[in-house]
Structures are given as C-alpha cells and as structure tokens.
C-alpha cells in the first residue's frame, strides 16, 4: 500500500481578508522582497488568481509570471495586486 502525502499549501488556509492581511503583514515584517512577492502570489491564489488578474488588468498567465519565485514585479503590479486582495500599502 502506498500512502500519498498531500503537499501543504497555505493558500488553502487563507480564507478571509483578515487571514490574508495578517499573512502579508508577517511576510513584510520578517521576509525579504522576494519572500514578500511569493507571499503576495500565495494570497492571490487564495482569492483566485483569475479574479485577481481580471481586477489588475492582466492575463492570469502574466500574473503568475509576475509573482513567481525570483520574479521582479513592478511597484505598480505589487500595488494593484495588494488592492485586489483587499489590502493596501502603508508606511509606518
């Protein structure tokens, strides 16, 4: 008998905008820029990458590429995705 272990995906556990907000705050506070972009991609997947891409005004494929590991999205893209997932950028 073979046991298949499902890979853990945090996106499946980000159920509310508050969950996403706290997740992104933690990534911004404790991660580097690359880790934050990865977390933003995870948040977009949690909300539906297709819906977020439509709100941002890009194709789903383009959004995946913009938020994949080691990508370097523009500030405008990051800002639009943050807004689309129900967050906003603030400086303290």
N, CA, C and O atoms as CSV, one atom per row, in Angstrom:
chain,resi,resn,atom,element,x,y,z
A,1,UNK,N,N,0.833,-1.169,0.000
A,1,UNK,CA,C,0.000,0.000,0.000
A,1,UNK,C,C,0.889,1.247,0.000
A,1,UNK,O,O,1.815,1.364,0.803
A,2,UNK,N,N,0.597,2.158,-0.898
A,2,UNK,CA,C,1.344,3.397,-0.989
A,2,UNK,C,C,0.520,4.525,-0.395
A,2,UNK,O,O,-0.660,4.689,-0.705
A,3,UNK,N,N,1.160,5.285,0.451
A,3,UNK,CA,C,0.500,6.434,1.060
A,3,UNK,C,C,0.990,7.687,0.346
A,3,UNK,O,O,2.191,7.943,0.264
A,4,UNK,N,N,0.061,8.444,-0.155
A,4,UNK,CA,C,0.410,9.688,-0.825
A,4,UNK,C,C,0.143,10.844,0.135
A,4,UNK,O,O,-0.972,11.020,0.625
A,5,UNK,N,N,1.170,11.612,0.385
A,5,UNK,CA,C,1.054,12.756,1.278
A,5,UNK,C,C,0.843,14.000,0.437
A,5,UNK,O,O,1.625,14.293,-0.467
A,6,UNK,N,N,-0.204,14.717,0.737
A,6,UNK,CA,C,-0.522,15.945,0.022
A,6,UNK,C,C,0.406,17.064,0.482
A,6,UNK,O,O,0.640,17.238,1.678
A,7,UNK,N,N,0.923,17.807,-0.467
A,7,UNK,CA,C,1.800,18.941,-0.162
A,7,UNK,C,C,0.984,20.046,0.501
A,7,UNK,O,O,-0.115,20.368,0.049
A,8,UNK,N,N,1.522,20.623,1.570
A,8,UNK,CA,C,0.836,21.694,2.288
A,8,UNK,C,C,0.836,22.956,1.438
A,8,UNK,O,O,1.872,23.346,0.900
A,9,UNK,N,N,-0.313,23.589,1.318
A,9,UNK,CA,C,-0.451,24.829,0.564
A,9,UNK,C,C,-1.168,25.845,1.438
A,9,UNK,O,O,-2.366,25.719,1.694
A,10,UNK,N,N,-0.437,26.843,1.892
A,10,UNK,CA,C,-1.014,27.857,2.782
A,10,UNK,C,C,-2.187,28.577,2.128
A,10,UNK,O,O,-3.089,29.040,2.826
A,11,UNK,N,N,-2.190,28.678,0.801
A,11,UNK,CA,C,-3.285,29.372,0.107
A,11,UNK,C,C,-4.640,28.745,0.436
A,11,UNK,O,O,-5.655,29.441,0.463
A,12,UNK,N,N,-4.660,27.451,0.681
A,12,UNK,CA,C,-5.905,26.760,1.018
A,12,UNK,C,C,-6.429,27.139,2.399
A,12,UNK,O,O,-7.577,26.848,2.732
A,13,UNK,N,N,-5.593,27.785,3.200
A,13,UNK,CA,C,-5.968,28.127,4.577
A,13,UNK,C,C,-6.177,29.625,4.785
A,13,UNK,O,O,-6.522,30.060,5.884
A,14,UNK,N,N,-5.970,30.404,3.741
A,14,UNK,CA,C,-6.226,31.849,3.811
A,14,UNK,C,C,-7.655,32.072,3.355
A,14,UNK,O,O,-7.919,32.276,2.170
A,15,UNK,N,N,-8.562,32.033,4.299
A,15,UNK,CA,C,-9.988,32.017,3.968
A,15,UNK,C,C,-10.657,33.381,3.996
A,15,UNK,O,O,-11.681,33.573,3.342
A,16,UNK,N,N,-10.107,34.325,4.733
A,16,UNK,CA,C,-10.738,35.637,4.853
A,16,UNK,C,C,-9.732,36.728,4.484
A,16,UNK,O,O,-8.529,36.485,4.398
A,17,UNK,N,N,-10.255,37.929,4.271
A,17,UNK,CA,C,-9.355,39.057,4.016
A,17,UNK,C,C,-8.464,39.321,5.221
A,17,UNK,O,O,-7.321,39.747,5.060
A,18,UNK,N,N,-8.964,39.078,6.412
A,18,UNK,CA,C,-8.156,39.250,7.619
A,18,UNK,C,C,-7.005,38.247,7.640
A,18,UNK,O,O,-5.886,38.601,8.013
A,19,UNK,N,N,-7.267,36.992,7.242
A,19,UNK,CA,C,-6.204,35.986,7.144
A,19,UNK,C,C,-5.116,36.466,6.190
A,19,UNK,O,O,-3.926,36.386,6.492
A,20,UNK,N,N,-5.543,36.963,5.040
A,20,UNK,CA,C,-4.594,37.424,4.022
A,20,UNK,C,C,-3.806,38.627,4.534
A,20,UNK,O,O,-2.592,38.704,4.345
A,21,UNK,N,N,-4.482,39.542,5.167
A,21,UNK,CA,C,-3.818,40.731,5.712
A,21,UNK,C,C,-2.737,40.335,6.711
A,21,UNK,O,O,-1.611,40.828,6.631
A,22,UNK,N,N,-3.063,39.460,7.641
A,22,UNK,CA,C,-2.089,39.037,8.649
A,22,UNK,C,C,-0.928,38.279,8.001
A,22,UNK,O,O,0.223,38.455,8.401
A,23,UNK,N,N,-1.216,37.448,7.017
A,23,UNK,CA,C,-0.187,36.692,6.302
A,23,UNK,C,C,0.785,37.648,5.603
A,23,UNK,O,O,2.001,37.483,5.698
A,24,UNK,N,N,0.242,38.643,4.902
A,24,UNK,CA,C,1.097,39.589,4.187
A,24,UNK,C,C,1.859,40.508,5.148
A,24,UNK,O,O,3.000,40.880,4.875
A,25,UNK,N,N,1.243,40.870,6.255
A,25,UNK,CA,C,1.951,41.677,7.257
A,25,UNK,C,C,3.155,40.914,7.797
A,25,UNK,O,O,4.236,41.480,7.960
A,26,UNK,N,N,2.964,39.643,8.070
A,26,UNK,CA,C,4.064,38.815,8.584
A,26,UNK,C,C,5.178,38.695,7.551
A,26,UNK,O,O,6.358,38.781,7.890
A,27,UNK,N,N,4.801,38.496,6.291
A,27,UNK,CA,C,5.800,38.388,5.227
A,27,UNK,C,C,6.559,39.698,5.053
A,27,UNK,O,O,7.769,39.679,4.828
A,28,UNK,N,N,5.878,40.827,5.153
A,28,UNK,CA,C,6.525,42.133,5.016
A,28,UNK,C,C,7.451,42.410,6.199
A,28,UNK,O,O,8.530,42.981,6.039
A,29,UNK,N,N,7.020,42.004,7.368
A,29,UNK,CA,C,7.791,42.271,8.583
A,29,UNK,C,C,9.041,41.397,8.677
A,29,UNK,O,O,10.101,41.879,9.074
A,30,UNK,N,N,8.930,40.129,8.321
A,30,UNK,CA,C,10.010,39.179,8.581
A,30,UNK,C,C,10.708,38.625,7.340
A,30,UNK,O,O,11.703,37.909,7.456
A,31,UNK,N,N,10.198,38.948,6.163
A,31,UNK,CA,C,10.799,38.398,4.956
A,31,UNK,C,C,11.535,39.455,4.158
A,31,UNK,O,O,11.513,40.642,4.484
A,32,UNK,N,N,12.187,38.990,3.101
A,32,UNK,CA,C,12.820,39.933,2.187
A,32,UNK,C,C,11.858,40.210,1.029
A,32,UNK,O,O,10.736,39.704,1.022
A,33,UNK,N,N,12.285,40.998,0.068
A,33,UNK,CA,C,11.402,41.380,-1.042
A,33,UNK,C,C,10.913,40.164,-1.820
A,33,UNK,O,O,9.739,40.096,-2.185
A,34,UNK,N,N,11.784,39.222,-2.074
A,34,UNK,CA,C,11.414,38.017,-2.819
A,34,UNK,C,C,10.372,37.196,-2.061
A,34,UNK,O,O,9.425,36.682,-2.657
A,35,UNK,N,N,10.548,37.080,-0.774
A,35,UNK,CA,C,9.593,36.335,0.049
A,35,UNK,C,C,8.241,37.046,0.100
A,35,UNK,O,O,7.197,36.396,0.131
A,36,UNK,N,N,8.261,38.380,0.107
A,36,UNK,CA,C,7.002,39.113,0.105
A,36,UNK,C,C,6.262,38.908,-1.208
A,36,UNK,O,O,5.046,38.717,-1.207
A,37,UNK,N,N,6.978,38.945,-2.325
A,37,UNK,CA,C,6.346,38.717,-3.630
A,37,UNK,C,C,5.758,37.310,-3.680
A,37,UNK,O,O,4.661,37.113,-4.203
A,38,UNK,N,N,6.476,36.342,-3.144
A,38,UNK,CA,C,5.961,34.966,-3.096
A,38,UNK,C,C,4.686,34.913,-2.247
A,38,UNK,O,O,3.712,34.265,-2.628
A,39,UNK,N,N,4.696,35.591,-1.106
A,39,UNK,CA,C,3.508,35.626,-0.240
A,39,UNK,C,C,2.343,36.312,-0.945
A,39,UNK,O,O,1.195,35.891,-0.798
A,40,UNK,N,N,2.625,37.349,-1.698
A,40,UNK,CA,C,1.580,38.045,-2.448
A,40,UNK,C,C,0.973,37.120,-3.503
A,40,UNK,O,O,-0.235,37.145,-3.736
A,41,UNK,N,N,1.812,36.309,-4.135
A,41,UNK,CA,C,1.309,35.313,-5.086
A,41,UNK,C,C,0.438,34.278,-4.399
A,41,UNK,O,O,-0.575,33.847,-4.951
A,42,UNK,N,N,0.824,33.881,-3.210
A,42,UNK,CA,C,0.030,32.928,-2.431
A,42,UNK,C,C,-1.321,33.538,-2.084
A,42,UNK,O,O,-2.351,32.870,-2.183
A,43,UNK,N,N,-1.320,34.792,-1.682
A,43,UNK,CA,C,-2.576,35.478,-1.366
A,43,UNK,C,C,-3.465,35.584,-2.602
A,43,UNK,O,O,-4.681,35.411,-2.512
A,44,UNK,N,N,-2.864,35.866,-3.747
A,44,UNK,CA,C,-3.636,35.956,-4.995
A,44,UNK,C,C,-4.248,34.606,-5.351
A,44,UNK,O,O,-5.388,34.540,-5.810
A,45,UNK,N,N,-3.494,33.533,-5.142
A,45,UNK,CA,C,-4.055,32.193,-5.394
A,45,UNK,C,C,-5.203,31.899,-4.443
A,45,UNK,O,O,-6.191,31.275,-4.831
A,46,UNK,N,N,-5.078,32.344,-3.198
A,46,UNK,CA,C,-6.139,32.110,-2.206
A,46,UNK,C,C,-7.430,32.811,-2.615
A,46,UNK,O,O,-8.518,32.286,-2.379
A,47,UNK,N,N,-7.323,33.975,-3.218
A,47,UNK,CA,C,-8.501,34.743,-3.628
A,47,UNK,C,C,-8.999,34.361,-5.021
A,47,UNK,O,O,-10.103,34.754,-5.398
A,48,UNK,N,N,-8.228,33.618,-5.783
A,48,UNK,CA,C,-8.485,33.211,-7.168
A,48,UNK,C,C,-7.629,34.047,-8.106
A,48,UNK,O,O,-7.897,35.224,-8.348
A,49,UNK,N,N,-6.608,33.414,-8.616
A,49,UNK,CA,C,-5.668,34.092,-9.498
A,49,UNK,C,C,-6.387,34.703,-10.700
A,49,UNK,O,O,-6.023,35.788,-11.154
A,50,UNK,N,N,-7.390,34.023,-11.209
A,50,UNK,CA,C,-8.148,34.548,-12.350
A,50,UNK,C,C,-8.859,35.843,-11.980
A,50,UNK,O,O,-8.800,36.819,-12.728
A,51,UNK,N,N,-9.529,35.858,-10.834
A,51,UNK,CA,C,-10.231,37.067,-10.383
A,51,UNK,C,C,-9.256,38.219,-10.145
A,51,UNK,O,O,-9.523,39.357,-10.530
A,52,UNK,N,N,-8.133,37.918,-9.512
A,52,UNK,CA,C,-7.140,38.959,-9.229
A,52,UNK,C,C,-6.563,39.495,-10.539
A,52,UNK,O,O,-6.399,40.706,-10.688
A,53,UNK,N,N,-6.258,38.622,-11.477
A,53,UNK,CA,C,-5.726,39.058,-12.774
A,53,UNK,C,C,-6.714,39.982,-13.470
A,53,UNK,O,O,-6.321,41.001,-14.037
A,54,UNK,N,N,-7.982,39.633,-13.429
A,54,UNK,CA,C,-9.008,40.490,-14.039
A,54,UNK,C,C,-9.063,41.858,-13.371
A,54,UNK,O,O,-9.179,42.877,-14.052
A,55,UNK,N,N,-8.981,41.887,-12.048
A,55,UNK,CA,C,-9.011,43.159,-11.322
A,55,UNK,C,C,-7.778,44.012,-11.621
A,55,UNK,O,O,-7.862,45.237,-11.698
A,56,UNK,N,N,-6.637,43.350,-11.789
A,56,UNK,CA,C,-5.382,44.052,-12.045
A,56,UNK,C,C,-5.288,44.484,-13.513
A,56,UNK,O,O,-4.600,45.451,-13.841
A,57,UNK,N,N,-5.983,43.762,-14.386
A,57,UNK,CA,C,-5.970,44.113,-15.805
A,57,UNK,C,C,-4.883,43.420,-16.601
A,57,UNK,O,O,-4.393,43.953,-17.597
A,58,UNK,N,N,-4.507,42.220,-16.156
A,58,UNK,CA,C,-3.509,41.419,-16.872
A,58,UNK,C,C,-4.053,40.007,-17.046
A,58,UNK,O,O,-5.064,39.645,-16.444
A,59,UNK,N,N,-3.384,39.221,-17.863
A,59,UNK,CA,C,-3.807,37.828,-18.026
A,59,UNK,C,C,-3.390,37.029,-16.794
A,59,UNK,O,O,-2.479,37.415,-16.062
A,60,UNK,N,N,-4.061,35.935,-16.590
A,60,UNK,CA,C,-3.753,35.037,-15.470
A,60,UNK,C,C,-2.307,34.548,-15.579
A,60,UNK,O,O,-1.578,34.516,-14.587
A,61,UNK,N,N,-1.902,34.167,-16.792
A,61,UNK,CA,C,-0.537,33.678,-17.028
A,61,UNK,C,C,0.489,34.760,-16.698
A,61,UNK,O,O,1.511,34.488,-16.069
A,62,UNK,N,N,0.208,35.976,-17.125
A,62,UNK,CA,C,1.118,37.093,-16.855
A,62,UNK,C,C,1.241,37.350,-15.359
A,62,UNK,O,O,2.331,37.624,-14.858
A,63,UNK,N,N,0.126,37.261,-14.653
A,63,UNK,CA,C,0.164,37.480,-13.209
A,63,UNK,C,C,0.964,36.389,-12.512
A,63,UNK,O,O,1.754,36.675,-11.613
A,64,UNK,N,N,0.761,35.134,-12.924
A,64,UNK,CA,C,1.570,34.049,-12.356
A,64,UNK,C,C,3.051,34.327,-12.554
A,64,UNK,O,O,3.841,34.166,-11.624
A,65,UNK,N,N,3.439,34.744,-13.763
A,65,UNK,CA,C,4.851,35.023,-14.058
A,65,UNK,C,C,5.366,36.181,-13.216
A,65,UNK,O,O,6.502,36.149,-12.742
A,66,UNK,N,N,4.536,37.205,-13.028
A,66,UNK,CA,C,4.947,38.364,-12.237
A,66,UNK,C,C,5.192,38.022,-10.774
A,66,UNK,O,O,6.021,38.648,-10.115
A,67,UNK,N,N,4.465,37.023,-10.267
A,67,UNK,CA,C,4.532,36.705,-8.839
A,67,UNK,C,C,5.248,35.395,-8.535
A,67,UNK,O,O,5.223,34.925,-7.397
A,68,UNK,N,N,5.888,34.799,-9.546
A,68,UNK,CA,C,6.585,33.545,-9.285
A,68,UNK,C,C,7.899,33.810,-8.554
A,68,UNK,O,O,8.378,34.942,-8.485
A,69,UNK,N,N,8.461,32.743,-8.016
A,69,UNK,CA,C,9.698,32.850,-7.261
A,69,UNK,C,C,10.789,33.484,-8.116
A,69,UNK,O,O,10.925,33.173,-9.299
A,70,UNK,N,N,11.553,34.365,-7.514
A,70,UNK,CA,C,12.660,35.073,-8.161
A,70,UNK,C,C,12.216,36.037,-9.256
A,70,UNK,O,O,13.031,36.433,-10.089
A,71,UNK,N,N,10.941,36.422,-9.273
A,71,UNK,CA,C,10.490,37.428,-10.232
A,71,UNK,C,C,10.743,38.814,-9.644
A,71,UNK,O,O,11.065,38.948,-8.463
A,72,UNK,N,N,10.600,39.813,-10.456
A,72,UNK,CA,C,10.820,41.175,-10.015
A,72,UNK,C,C,9.686,42.046,-10.549
A,72,UNK,O,O,9.887,42.819,-11.486
A,73,UNK,N,N,8.485,41.924,-9.953
A,73,UNK,CA,C,7.338,42.685,-10.468
A,73,UNK,C,C,7.516,44.182,-10.230
A,73,UNK,O,O,8.235,44.607,-9.325
A,74,UNK,N,N,6.853,44.956,-11.055
A,74,UNK,CA,C,6.912,46.410,-10.877
A,74,UNK,C,C,6.167,46.798,-9.604
A,74,UNK,O,O,5.334,46.049,-9.094
A,75,UNK,N,N,6.487,47.978,-9.112
A,75,UNK,CA,C,5.781,48.505,-7.943
A,75,UNK,C,C,4.298,48.634,-8.238
A,75,UNK,O,O,3.467,48.364,-7.371
A,76,UNK,N,N,3.956,49.049,-9.462
A,76,UNK,CA,C,2.557,49.199,-9.850
A,76,UNK,C,C,1.825,47.860,-9.769
A,76,UNK,O,O,0.694,47.799,-9.287
A,77,UNK,N,N,2.465,46.791,-10.237
A,77,UNK,CA,C,1.847,45.463,-10.164
A,77,UNK,C,C,1.621,45.055,-8.718
A,77,UNK,O,O,0.536,44.595,-8.365
A,78,UNK,N,N,2.629,45.220,-7.885
A,78,UNK,CA,C,2.506,44.871,-6.463
A,78,UNK,C,C,1.376,45.669,-5.828
A,78,UNK,O,O,0.559,45.114,-5.094
A,79,UNK,N,N,1.326,46.951,-6.103
A,79,UNK,CA,C,0.292,47.811,-5.542
A,79,UNK,C,C,-1.106,47.380,-5.983
A,79,UNK,O,O,-2.026,47.326,-5.167
A,80,UNK,N,N,-1.263,47.075,-7.265
A,80,UNK,CA,C,-2.572,46.657,-7.782
A,80,UNK,C,C,-3.003,45.315,-7.208
A,80,UNK,O,O,-4.177,45.126,-6.891
A,81,UNK,N,N,-2.066,44.383,-7.072
A,81,UNK,CA,C,-2.408,43.067,-6.509
A,81,UNK,C,C,-2.777,43.214,-5.036
A,81,UNK,O,O,-3.733,42.592,-4.572
A,82,UNK,N,N,-2.032,44.026,-4.302
A,82,UNK,CA,C,-2.382,44.272,-2.901
A,82,UNK,C,C,-3.815,44.779,-2.787
A,82,UNK,O,O,-4.583,44.298,-1.955
A,83,UNK,N,N,-4.167,45.733,-3.609
A,83,UNK,CA,C,-5.526,46.280,-3.584
A,83,UNK,C,C,-6.552,45.209,-3.954
A,83,UNK,O,O,-7.620,45.129,-3.348
A,84,UNK,N,N,-6.222,44.392,-4.947
A,84,UNK,CA,C,-7.156,43.365,-5.409
A,84,UNK,C,C,-7.425,42.285,-4.371
A,84,UNK,O,O,-8.497,41.680,-4.365
A,85,UNK,N,N,-6.441,42.037,-3.479
A,85,UNK,CA,C,-6.650,41.032,-2.437
A,85,UNK,C,C,-7.220,41.655,-1.168
A,85,UNK,O,O,-7.391,40.974,-0.157
A,86,UNK,N,N,-7.516,42.963,-1.227
A,86,UNK,CA,C,-8.171,43.613,-0.089
A,86,UNK,C,C,-7.225,44.305,0.869
A,86,UNK,O,O,-7.592,44.589,2.009
A,87,UNK,N,N,-6.007,44.580,0.417
A,87,UNK,CA,C,-5.024,45.240,1.273
A,87,UNK,C,C,-4.567,46.531,0.613
A,87,UNK,O,O,-4.937,46.837,-0.521
A,88,UNK,N,N,-3.771,47.264,1.334
A,88,UNK,CA,C,-3.161,48.461,0.760
A,88,UNK,C,C,-1.788,48.624,1.372
A,88,UNK,O,O,-1.509,48.129,2.464
A,89,UNK,N,N,-0.954,49.312,0.664
A,89,UNK,CA,C,0.406,49.563,1.124
A,89,UNK,C,C,0.386,50.754,2.065
A,89,UNK,O,O,-0.239,51.773,1.772
A,90,UNK,N,N,1.073,50.625,3.198
A,90,UNK,CA,C,1.197,51.761,4.102
A,90,UNK,C,C,2.629,51.800,4.621
A,90,UNK,O,O,3.319,50.782,4.678
A,91,UNK,N,N,3.043,52.967,4.985
A,91,UNK,CA,C,4.390,53.177,5.501
A,91,UNK,C,C,4.271,53.634,6.945
A,91,UNK,O,O,3.493,54.536,7.253
A,92,UNK,N,N,5.050,53.006,7.840
A,92,UNK,CA,C,4.987,53.409,9.235
A,92,UNK,C,C,6.287,53.999,9.683
A,92,UNK,O,O,6.418,54.397,10.840
